Amino acid sequence: MSASLYDTDFYAWANEQAALLRAGKLSDADIAHIAEEIESMGRSEKRELVNRLVVLALHLLKWQFQPGLRGNSWRLSVEEQRYRLSSHLDDNPSLKARLDSAIQDAYRLALIEAEKETGLPRRVFPAECPYSFAQMMDAGFWPEQAD
């Protein structure tokens, strides 16, 4: 029944599995799907990291390449993402080992968004992320327009 419940009512399945695990009834638990869901949760945490980095990199690019449009909204977005990233990494410290690849993935997406939001051609922006993670997270770092 649990396998079909997994497909038809995930919420009910999840509660049933939690109750089975708490009761120590591992032989009755849907171990394969439980393992799959735990792995999925891990992937979700990495996606959250990348998504936060996309927003941060995007706003840093806009700040740097559209200085005439700088405003409170962009500044607050950068501050918010820095805070949320810090908190996310505090909650998931093992993700720090994945920062380099997450920044690369995020920057590729940030370039697409930057071109879409600014109307500037992609060639205007650096092909690789011009900011280190330390810079991105530094409250005092606000990139200046490249010459």
N, C-alpha and C positions, 0 to 999 in steps of 0.2 A: 504494500500500500504506500509506503514512504516514497518509492521511486515515482509512482504516478502522482502523488501529492506534490512532489518536487516540481513536476511539469505543469500542474493545474492550479496550485495555490501555494506559492513560495512562502508566504507569511506563515501559513499553517504548518508547512513543512519545517520551517526554521524553528518555530516554537516547539514542535514535536521533537526535533533533534536535540534542542537545548535541554528539554526535559529528560530525554533518554541519557544524554551525557551526564547531567547532574545526578541522575539515579544510578550511574555506573553501569548502565545496560548497553555496553559497547557492541555486543553481538547483535542487538536490535537496531543499532544506529546505521544510517546510510553513509558509511565511511567514505565511499568514493565521492559522493556529491559534497560531503562536508569538506573534504580535502580540496576539491575543485573551488568551492566558495571561499575558502581561506586564501588560496592562491589568487583568486580574483580580487579579494580585498587588498592584497599586497600590490597588485597591478594598479588598482584604483589610487593607492597612496602615491605611487610613482607618477601616475597621470596628473594628480593634483599638484605635485611638485612642478611638473612641466607646464601645466596651465598657469600657475602663479608666475613662473619665470617668463612665460610668453607675455603676460600683461606688463610685467615689470620692464622687460627689454623693450617692448613696444613703446611704452611711455618715456623711457630714457632716449630712445631713438627720436621720438617726436620732439622731446625737449631739446635735443641736440640739433636736429635738422630743421626745426621750425621755431626758431627762437622768438619770432614775432608773434607767435600764437600761444606762448607760454601763459599758463594761467593757474589759478588755484586748483581747478579740477585735476589737471595733470599732476601737480605737486602732491595733492592728497592721494591720488591713485598710486603714485610711487611709494609714498609713505605707508599706505595700507598694504601694498604687496610686500614691502619689506617686513612689516610686522607679521603678516600672515605666513610668509615664508619662514621666518624665524620660529614662529610657533609650530608650524608643520614639521620643521626639522627637529625641534625639541621633542615633539611627540614621536618622531620616526628617525632617530639618529642614524640608523644604518643607511638611510637614503643619502647621507653625505658622501658615501663612497661612489654614488652614481651621479654626482653633480656635474662632472664634465660632460657625460653623454646627455644628461637632461638639459644642460645649457645649449648644447649643439642642436638637439631636437627643438627646443623652445625657440632658439634664434631663427631657425628656418621658418617656423610658423610666424614669428614676430615680423620677419621681413615681408611676408605675404600681407599681413595686417597693416604694416606700415605703408606699403605701397597703396593698399586699398584706402586707408584712412587719410593719408596725406595728399594723395594724387601725384606724388613724386615718383619718378621711375626708379625701379629697384637698383639700378646701377649707381644711384646716388649714395646708397647705404653700403657700408662695408660688407663684404661677402661672408666674413667670419665675425662672430660676436666681438665687438671692440672693448667690451667691459669684462673684467675679471669678476668672479663671484664676490670677492671682497669689496670691490668697487660698487657693484650692484646693491650690496647690503649696507654700505656705508651711508649713514644719514647725512653726511657732509658732502657726498659726491653728487654733483649735478653737471653732466657733461656739457662742455661748451661746443659751439659750432666749429666744425672742422674747416680749415682754410682751403 
